[in-house]
Each structure stands twice: as C-alpha cells, then as structure tokens.
Amino acid sequence: MREATPQYRIIFNWDGAPLDYDEHPQSTERLMEQVYGPLEGTQVDAMFWSIGSHEAEWPSEVHERLGDGEGRVYKSMRAMRHSENVRSMFERGENPFQAMVERGHELGMDVYVSMRMNDNHFYGTRPEDFKRLNRGTKFRQDHPEWLLDVDDVPEQRGIGSWNMANPEVKEHKLSYIREACLQADWDGVELDWQRHPFHVPENYGYRLRYALTDLQRAVRRMADEIAEQRGRPFYVAARVATTLESCRNIGYDVERWVEEDLADIIIGAGGSGTDPGFEAGEFKALTEGTNVRLYGGFDSIYRQKAERLLSHDEWRDAWLRGVATGYYDQGVDGIYTFNWFPGKEPWRGLLTTLGSPNTLAGRNKLYTALHRSPTYLEGISPNAVNDRIYGQTAVVLYRSITQDGPTIDVPVFDDVEAQAEDIDAIRLMIEFEHWAPDDEVEVSLDGAMLGDPEIRDAAALSGDPTEVSENKWLVWDLTPAQAAKGSHAAKVVLVNRDSRIGVPLIVNSVDVYITYRD
C-alpha cells in the first residue's frame, strides 16, 4: 500500500489569477505575496496551482508557449498581464513555480501543480471554427476531428472540448502534464477532470470510462517515475463529480481508480459551481481501508440573486459551514476550495474555520435542501446534466387530488439537542416564488403539522418602504427536538392559489437556520 498523503485541513486551488493582479512587469516576490498573503495564518495546508491547460506557461520546446498564438499581441490587458508577467520572470532567469514551492514549504504547505483536463472557455466555438477565428492552440486548430461537436455533448459549453477517447489527444495531454510536473519540485499533481466535465460524447461516458482511466493510469506511472528519481513521494489528486452516478455518466471509473491505486486524493466537486450534493458517505465506503484521502469540494457561489432574509455574507458563511459539517460527518479528510478569489469575497473567516469540525462547532449554520437550477454565463448551465441530480428545489406546487405535495428533505448535522443551552434560535424558512395575498399552504415537518408562520418579505430588510419582493419567506421557530441531528422531511401542500396570479407558486428554498449565542 502506498504512503498516504498528509491530512490537509484545507486545500486551496489558485487558478493562476495572481499573475493578473499586478501591472507588467510583476516581480516573483510580488507574485508570492499575492498567492500566499491571503492563505498565511489560515487552515490551508496545501496549495494547488493551476498552471494552465492549453499553452505552456514555461519555456517549452514541444508545446506552444502562452502568448505565441497571438504573436504576443493580446485582446485584453488582463491577458497581456498574465502572459507577459510569467514570461518575463523566466526571461529574467527566475522560476516562479519553484518559488511557489519553496515559499509554500516555508509556510508549512504542500504545493501541487493542477492540470485542467478540459478547460473550455471557448463558449460554444465549433471545431471547424477554431482556425478561422484563431482561437486555441495550433494543435487544436489543426485537429477539429479530435474535438467534441454539437452531436457529442448535451450543452453548448462542452463544444470544442478534447475528446479523450482519441489516443493522440491523451498523448498530447500526457506530454503537457509531464512537462508541467518537471517545472518545480512540486509535492504532487492534480488532475482536475471537473473544471469542464466534457471528455467523451454524450451517453458514452460509462462505456468509454476505460479511455479516461487510461490517462489517469499513465499519469500515475509518470508520478511514480518522478517519485523514484527524487526519492520521495509524488502524489496524484483527482477532482471528480459529486455522485458515483454522475462519475459513471461522465466517464470517471472511481471504483477502479481506488482499486488500482491511481489516485492518492479524491475530491468530489461540481462542474463550474458548488454542488453541495456530494455523496461523501458513498465515496468513503470506497476509500475505507485504503490510504486514499477524501475531500469535499467548494466552488464559486453563483446562486446569489435570491432575496434572502440574511445578507449575502451571512448566508454564504452559514451555508458553507453547514455543508462542511455534513461532509465531516460522512468521513471526509478535509475541504477543497476552487475559484475562491480573496479580495473579491471575504473568505478568510471560512479559511480559518472550515478545516476542522472543532472550529465549526458553535458557529451559525444554514442547512438547506439541494437546489437544482444553477445559473452561469447568462443562462448557459455547464452542470445541469451531471450536477445536483437529486435536487429537490425549485419545485412547482400543483393542486393535488389527494391533498399531497412535495416532501423536501433537509439534513441537520449539528447536535442541537446536546447544545441547546448555547443556541439562540432555530428557524425553518421556506421561500415561495410569486407568493400572493390569498395563497394558502399547509406545511408539516416530519409528519407533524406546523402552526401559522411568520410571513416575511426580504425587501423590507433594505429599509426602503417602496420595495416589495416577488417572493415571500414563511418562517417557523423550531425546538431543538424538532431540529434534532438527522434528516427532516418538510411537506408542502397547496391549499389555495390566488386566482389573480397566472403563474404557479414555486417552493424555491427550504432552510433550517441555527444561530448560536455569542
């Protein structure tokens, strides 16, 4: 059995953005400040650096270098800064990637190179159009037959992705990964299969899972060679989907990867957005008795448009604390973050608490039903097929002939009965879209009817009396016994729909919000 990786409390994935944060020329010292300043003094024990996935960000004699395809004439200042900053460092005789490793080690962090297996920011470009539009690398332009097209993928976002069934694609990808792994004395490599999870034609993922395993196995062998040459481990991490069903649909044979020891770290994560539906318990059953570490992945927070009874920061922190608590309860080793950009969002409070159940205890939590209507890039949803497959909300309320309605499960992982003296309040909060004055619903929790709720309007919290929301929240105070640790079933039955409203009543959110005394 291979040596297990250290147990990281939090793994932080940087997507390379700090190269954009300073005007050219950026110094290596300044880059280290941008990368590690937000992480120092937190629970981050490992930093994964995304080194790109198309052009080489290092001097390469095999792969196109970043910026060469455009003749080093860029379409934006951001692109110019990113490309020219890293090129200038190498031209000055500096190696920013080795500097990252050394600085990370000084701070007690392991440092991995992260490889996006398919990074599709081409937004629906057809394979035959890459050359005409001068998009992507020359290798991509010259081989449209190796790319997924409209008949291959269910969503526009997947068009133009590499078809990993082709051996030429895998050989090209492996060569790129090998070069990247040799640019510094990294502690390991991450294969980020989930950045954009389109790798083979639709409905062929399960049948072609051997093709993705082929590349996963080849990288493991390469990592073993590196480990043998330097006399210490070179770890392999794999970021996959949040359910085994989704993994099979996409083509990730996680069971075989664990059986063959093809990864030291498995990360369950959404495709371009946080999917809190990670079935950590099922993954833990696979990794139990092995040295494979398991991490629950958080991505960007895209569902921010809802008018809540909490501020965005309060909601985000309480929600992620609740999700992380649930992951730990199911046996994960730690938390993984992706596309968190310190400075744009105040993440430090989470980076100092999410890494342990002990630091999460006694903090406000929001437990919510799994929501399935992610929005991204003006309505293009890159994850509607394989993310949140058991999403319970949003759900339309229809009149039932047997006085029934949707039953929505909300898990609670705080032992509120044991901590009752420390709790300030427990509230069940249900958001209804298009709530009208004459609407009437009956709500039960675990089979017991609830009394009359408080009806609240999020707009009223703004202090502007002219604002009235389209939605309303129905709120009930719960006892610790009603919100005991475990899964709770909330049933909503439509009794009457206001006849003046021509659109249906929708249950958008079902939340249990626990607040603790200071």
Residue pairs with C-beta under 8 A, 6 or more apart in sequence:
1 261
1 290
1 291
2 233
2 261
2 264
2 291
3 233
3 291
4 264
4 291
4 292
4 293
5 110
5 188
5 233
5 235
5 264
5 265
5 291
5 293
6 45
6 46
6 110
7 45
7 293
7 333
7 334
8 45
8 46
8 110
8 293
8 295
8 333
8 334
9 43
9 44
9 45
9 334
9 335
9 355
9 356
10 42
10 43
10 44
10 45
10 46
10 334
10 335
10 336
10 337
10 351
10 354
10 355
11 44
11 45
11 46
11 47
11 48
11 237
11 265
11 267
11 295
11 334
11 335
11 336
11 337
12 39
12 44
12 46
12 47
12 48
12 337
12 340
12 351
13 47
13 48
13 50
13 114
13 190
13 192
13 336
13 337
13 338
13 339
14 35
14 47
14 48
14 49
14 50
15 50
15 338
15 339
16 49
16 50
16 51
16 52
16 57
16 82
17 341
18 31
18 34
18 35
19 26
19 31
19 81
19 82
19 85
19 86
20 78
20 81
20 82
20 85
21 34
22 30
22 31
22 34
22 81
22 85
23 81
24 80
24 81
24 84
24 85
24 88
25 84
25 85
25 88
26 81
26 85
26 88
26 89
28 89
28 94
28 96
28 99
31 85
31 89
31 96
31 99
32 99
32 100
32 103
35 47
35 49
35 100
35 103
36 47
36 103
36 104
36 107
37 342
38 342
38 343
38 347
38 348
38 351
39 47
39 107
39 109
39 351
40 107
41 352
42 348
42 351
42 352
42 355
43 351
43 352
43 353
43 354
43 355
43 356
43 359
44 109
44 351
44 355
45 108
45 109
45 110
45 334
45 355
46 109
46 110
46 111
46 112
46 187
47 100
47 104
47 109
47 110
47 111
47 112
48 111
48 112
48 113
48 114
48 190
48 237
49 97
49 100
49 111
49 112
49 113
49 114
50 114
50 115
50 116
50 192
51 57
51 58
51 97
51 113
51 114
51 115
51 180
51 183
52 66
52 116
53 115
53 116
53 117
53 118
53 119
53 176
53 195
54 64
54 119
54 136
54 137
54 140
55 63
55 64
55 65
55 66
55 67
55 68
55 69
55 137
56 62
56 63
56 64
56 65
56 66
56 176
56 179
56 180
57 65
57 66
57 86
58 65
58 86
58 90
58 97
58 179
58 180
58 183
59 65
59 90
60 179
62 175
62 179
63 137
63 175
63 176
63 179
64 137
64 138
64 139
65 87
66 82
66 83
66 86
66 87
67 74
67 83
67 84
67 87
69 134
69 136
69 137
69 138
70 134
72 83
72 84
74 80
74 83
86 96
89 95
89 96
90 96
95 183
95 184
97 113
97 183
97 184
97 186
98 183
98 184
98 185
100 111
100 184
101 111
101 184
101 185
101 186
101 187
104 110
104 111
105 111
110 187
110 188
111 184
111 186
111 187
112 186
112 187
112 188
112 189
112 190
112 235
112 237
113 180
113 181
113 183
113 184
113 186
113 188
113 189
113 190
114 189
114 190
114 192
115 176
115 177
115 180
115 189
115 190
115 191
115 192
116 192
116 195
116 196
117 162
117 164
117 173
117 191
117 192
117 193
117 195
117 199
117 215
118 161
118 162
118 164
118 193
118 195
118 196
118 197
118 198
118 199
119 195
119 196
120 157
120 158
120 159
120 160
120 161
120 196
120 198
122 130
122 135
122 136
122 159
122 160
123 156
123 157
123 377
123 380
124 156
124 157
124 159
124 160
125 133
125 135
125 136
125 159
125 160
126 149
126 150
126 159
126 160
127 144
127 145
127 147
127 148
127 149
127 159
127 160
128 144
129 135
130 136
130 140
130 141
130 144
130 147
130 160
131 141
131 142
131 144
134 141
135 141
136 160
139 172
140 147
140 160
143 168
146 162
146 163
146 166
146 168
146 169
147 159
147 160
147 161
147 162
147 163
148 158
148 159
148 160
148 161
148 162
148 163
148 198
148 200
148 201
149 159
150 159
151 201
152 158
152 159
152 163
152 200
152 201
152 202
153 159
153 161
153 198
153 201
153 202
154 202
154 385
155 198
155 380
155 381
155 382
155 384
155 385
156 380
157 196
157 198
157 272
157 377
157 380
157 381
157 382
158 196
158 198
158 382
161 196
161 198
161 199
162 169
162 173
162 199
163 169
163 199
163 200
163 201
164 170
164 173
164 199
164 200
164 208
164 211
164 212
164 215
164 251
165 200
165 201
165 204
165 208
165 211
170 211
170 214
170 215
170 218
173 215
174 215
174 218
174 219
174 222
177 189
177 191
177 219
177 222
178 222
180 189
181 189
181 222
181 223
181 226
181 234
182 226
185 230
186 234
187 233
187 234
187 235
188 223
188 233
188 234
188 235
188 236
188 237
188 264
188 265
189 219
189 223
189 234
189 235
189 236
189 237
190 236
190 237
190 238
190 239
190 265
190 267
191 215
191 216
191 219
191 236
191 237
191 238
191 239
191 263
192 239
193 199
193 212
193 238
193 239
193 240
193 250
193 252
194 239
194 240
194 241
194 269
194 270
194 271
194 297
195 239
195 271
195 272
196 271
196 272
196 382
197 241
197 250
197 271
197 383
197 386
199 205
199 212
199 250
199 251
200 208
200 211
200 212
200 251
201 208
204 251
205 248
205 249
205 250
205 251
206 248
206 249
206 251
208 251
209 248
209 251
209 252
209 253
209 256
210 253
211 251
212 251
212 252
212 253
213 253
213 256
213 257
213 260
213 262
216 238
216 257
216 262
216 263
217 260
217 262
219 236
220 236
220 260
220 261
220 262
220 263
223 234
223 235
223 236
224 234
226 234
227 233
227 234
235 264
235 265
236 262
236 263
236 264
236 265
237 263
237 264
237 265
237 266
237 267
238 252
238 257
238 262
238 263
238 265
238 266
238 267
239 267
239 269
239 297
239 336
239 338
240 247
240 250
240 252
240 254
240 266
240 267
240 268
240 269
241 247
241 249
241 250
241 252
241 268
241 269
241 270
241 271
241 275
241 386
241 387
242 268
242 269
242 270
242 275
242 277
242 278
242 279
242 297
242 387
243 277
243 278
243 279
243 282
243 389
243 390
244 254
244 255
244 279
244 282
244 283
245 389
246 386
246 387
246 389
247 253
247 254
249 385
249 386
250 386
254 266
254 283
254 286
255 286
256 262
257 263
257 266
258 266
258 286
258 287
258 290
258 292
261 290
261 292
263 292
264 291
264 292
264 293
265 292
265 293
265 294
265 295
266 283
266 287
266 292
266 293
266 294
266 295
267 295
267 296
267 297
267 336
268 278
268 279
268 280
268 283
268 294
268 295
268 296
268 297
269 275
269 278
269 297
269 298
269 299
269 336
269 338
270 297
270 299
270 383
270 387
270 388
271 382
271 383
271 386
271 387
272 299
272 300
272 376
272 382
272 383
273 299
273 300
273 302
273 374
273 376
273 382
273 383
273 387
274 297
274 298
274 299
274 300
274 301
274 302
274 323
275 299
275 383
275 387
275 388
276 319
276 323
276 326
276 368
276 370
277 370
277 387
277 388
277 389
277 390
277 391
278 296
278 297
278 327
280 294
280 296
280 326
280 327
280 330
280 331
280 332
281 330
281 331
283 294
284 294
284 330
284 331
284 332
287 293
287 294
288 331
293 333
293 334
294 331
294 332
294 333
295 332
295 333
295 334
295 335
295 336
296 323
296 324
296 327
296 332
296 334
296 335
296 336
297 335
297 336
297 337
297 338
298 320
298 323
298 324
298 335
298 336
298 337
298 338
298 340
299 338
299 339
300 338
300 339
300 340
301 316
301 345
302 374
302 375
302 376
303 371
303 373
303 374
303 375
304 312
305 375
306 431
306 471
306 508
306 509
307 458
307 459
307 469
307 471
308 315
308 431
308 458
309 429
309 456
309 458
309 461
309 473
309 475
310 318
310 366
310 513
313 346
314 364
315 366
316 345
317 349
317 350
317 364
318 364
318 365
318 366
318 513
319 366
319 368
320 350
320 354
321 350
321 353
321 354
321 360
321 363
321 364
321 365
321 366
322 365
322 366
322 367
322 368
322 413
324 335
324 354
324 360
325 357
325 360
325 365
325 413
325 414
326 367
326 411
326 413
327 335
328 357
328 360
328 413
329 413
334 355
335 354
335 355
337 347
337 351
340 347
342 348
352 359
353 359
353 360
353 363
354 360
362 419
362 422
362 516
363 516
364 513
364 514
364 515
364 516
365 413
365 414
365 513
365 514
366 511
366 512
366 513
366 514
367 410
367 411
367 412
367 413
367 511
367 512
367 513
367 514
368 410
368 509
368 510
368 511
368 512
369 392
369 393
369 408
369 409
369 410
369 490
369 509
369 510
369 511
370 388
370 390
370 391
370 392
370 393
371 388
371 391
371 392
371 393
371 394
371 508
371 509
372 384
372 387
372 388
372 389
372 391
372 392
372 393
372 394
373 391
373 394
374 381
374 383
374 384
374 387
374 388
375 381
376 382
376 383
392 406
392 408
392 409
392 510
393 408
393 507
393 508
393 509
393 510
394 433
394 506
394 507
394 508
395 406
395 408
395 506
395 507
396 504
396 505
396 506
397 405
397 406
397 441
397 492
397 494
397 497
397 504
397 505
397 506
397 507
398 494
398 504
399 494
399 497
400 493
400 494
403 493
404 491
404 493
405 441
405 442
405 491
405 492
405 493
405 494
406 491
406 492
406 507
407 489
407 490
407 491
408 489
408 490
408 491
408 492
408 507
408 510
409 487
409 488
409 489
409 490
410 487
410 488
410 490
410 510
410 511
410 512
411 486
411 487
411 488
412 483
412 484
412 485
412 486
412 487
412 488
412 512
412 514
413 485
414 485
414 514
415 484
415 485
416 423
416 426
416 480
416 483
416 484
416 485
416 514
417 480
417 481
417 484
417 485
419 516
420 480
422 516
422 517
423 480
423 514
423 515
423 516
423 517
424 515
424 516
424 517
425 477
425 513
425 514
425 515
426 477
426 478
426 479
426 480
426 482
426 483
426 512
426 513
426 514
426 515
427 475
427 476
427 477
427 478
427 512
427 513
428 445
428 450
428 475
428 476
428 478
428 483
428 490
428 510
428 511
428 512
429 473
429 474
429 475
429 509
429 510
429 511
429 512
429 513
430 443
430 453
430 473
430 474
430 475
430 490
430 492
430 507
430 509
430 510
430 511
431 471
431 472
431 473
431 507
431 508
431 509
431 510
431 511
432 439
432 441
432 471
432 472
432 473
432 474
432 505
432 506
432 507
432 508
433 470
433 471
433 505
433 506
433 507
433 508
434 470
434 471
434 501
434 503
434 504
434 505
434 506
435 455
435 471
435 472
435 505
436 497
436 498
436 500
436 501
436 505
437 498
438 496
438 497
438 498
438 499
438 500
439 496
439 497
439 498
439 505
440 494
440 495
440 496
441 474
441 492
441 493
441 494
441 495
441 505
442 449
442 492
442 493
442 495
443 449
443 450
443 453
443 474
443 476
443 490
443 491
443 492
443 493
444 450
444 490
444 491
445 476
445 478
445 482
445 488
445 489
445 490
445 491
446 482
446 488
446 489
447 489
448 482
450 476
451 476
453 474
453 475
453 476
454 474
454 475
454 476
455 472
455 473
455 474
455 475
456 472
456 473
456 474
456 475
457 468
457 469
457 472
457 473
458 469
458 471
458 473
459 467
459 468
459 469
460 467
471 508
478 512
482 488
483 512
483 514
488 512
490 510
492 507
494 505
497 504
497 505
